[in-house]
Amino acid sequence: MRLTLFMLPALVALLGACNQFPELDHTVDSDAQAVGYTDLVPIETIKAAVPETQIEPKTEEDLEDRVERLKKRANGLRGAVVDEATQERMKAGIEPGSE
């Protein structure tokens, strides 16, 4: 019984290995094959193009101001969505035939 349980998956795997691998050489069109690779650029060249100081003291102030604005906005959104009068009306429900 154990041998049969082991042999069945092994047989399926072996049969799958006998399958013909698909031909992939001709699946890429000639235009795509004709396109060249981009040139490799040394990292020093890329680093030279980036400014040394990206964060300035003013940037920190701007971020702090933005954080404060977002905190105020978030606090404003924490309140109730439905006012108390509407909540009381909703609790009372709808009486049949009131339409």
C-alpha positions as CSV (number, residue, x, y, z in Angstrom):
1,M,0.0,0.0,0.0
2,R,2.8,2.5,1.0
3,L,4.7,1.6,-2.1
4,T,1.7,2.3,-4.3
5,L,1.1,5.7,-2.7
6,F,4.8,6.6,-3.3
7,M,4.9,5.4,-6.8
8,L,1.8,7.2,-8.1
9,P,3.2,10.8,-7.6
10,A,6.6,9.6,-8.8
11,L,5.0,8.2,-12.0
12,V,3.1,11.5,-12.6
13,A,6.3,13.5,-12.1
14,L,8.3,11.2,-14.5
15,L,5.6,11.4,-17.2
16,G,5.6,15.2,-16.9
17,A,9.4,15.3,-17.4
18,C,9.0,13.5,-20.7
19,N,7.0,16.3,-22.1
20,Q,8.4,18.4,-25.0
21,F,9.7,21.8,-23.8
22,P,8.0,24.6,-25.8
23,E,10.1,26.4,-28.4
24,L,10.7,29.9,-27.1
25,D,13.3,31.2,-29.6
26,H,10.8,32.5,-32.1
27,T,8.3,34.0,-29.7
28,V,10.1,37.4,-29.5
29,D,9.4,39.5,-32.6
30,S,12.3,40.8,-34.6
31,D,11.7,44.5,-33.5
32,A,12.2,43.5,-29.9
33,Q,15.3,41.5,-30.7
34,A,16.8,44.5,-32.6
35,V,16.5,46.9,-29.7
36,G,19.9,47.3,-28.0
37,Y,20.6,47.2,-24.3
38,T,20.9,50.4,-22.4
39,D,24.5,51.5,-21.6
40,L,25.7,50.7,-18.1
41,V,26.7,53.8,-16.2
42,P,29.1,53.8,-13.3
43,I,27.4,54.6,-10.0
44,E,29.8,57.6,-9.5
45,T,28.3,59.2,-12.6
46,I,24.8,58.8,-11.2
47,K,25.8,60.1,-7.7
48,A,27.5,63.2,-9.3
49,A,24.2,64.2,-10.9
50,V,22.3,64.2,-7.6
51,P,22.6,67.3,-5.4
52,E,24.5,66.8,-2.2
53,T,22.0,68.4,0.1
54,Q,18.4,67.3,-0.6
55,I,17.0,68.2,2.8
56,E,17.5,71.7,4.0
57,P,16.5,73.4,7.3
58,K,13.5,74.9,5.5
59,T,12.4,71.4,4.4
60,E,12.3,70.3,8.1
61,E,10.1,73.4,9.0
62,D,7.8,72.6,6.0
63,L,7.4,69.0,7.2
64,E,6.7,70.1,10.8
65,D,4.0,72.5,9.5
66,R,2.5,69.8,7.4
67,V,2.4,67.4,10.3
68,E,0.6,70.0,12.5
69,R,-2.0,70.6,9.7
70,L,-2.6,66.9,9.3
71,K,-3.0,66.3,13.0
72,K,-5.5,69.2,13.2
73,R,-7.4,67.7,10.2
74,A,-7.4,64.2,11.8
75,N,-8.7,65.6,15.1
76,G,-11.5,67.3,13.2
77,L,-12.5,64.0,11.6
78,R,-12.7,62.1,14.9
79,G,-16.0,63.7,15.9
80,A,-19.4,62.2,15.4
81,V,-20.5,61.9,11.8
82,V,-24.2,62.2,12.6
83,D,-25.3,65.0,14.8
84,E,-27.3,64.2,18.0
85,A,-30.7,65.3,16.8
86,T,-30.4,63.0,13.8
87,Q,-29.2,60.2,16.0
88,E,-32.4,60.6,18.2
89,R,-34.6,60.5,15.1
90,M,-32.8,57.4,13.9
91,K,-33.3,55.7,17.3
92,A,-37.0,56.4,17.1
93,G,-37.2,54.5,13.9
94,I,-39.9,54.6,11.2
95,E,-43.5,54.0,12.0
96,P,-45.4,51.9,9.5
97,G,-47.8,53.9,7.4
98,S,-46.0,57.2,8.1
99,E,-45.2,57.7,4.4
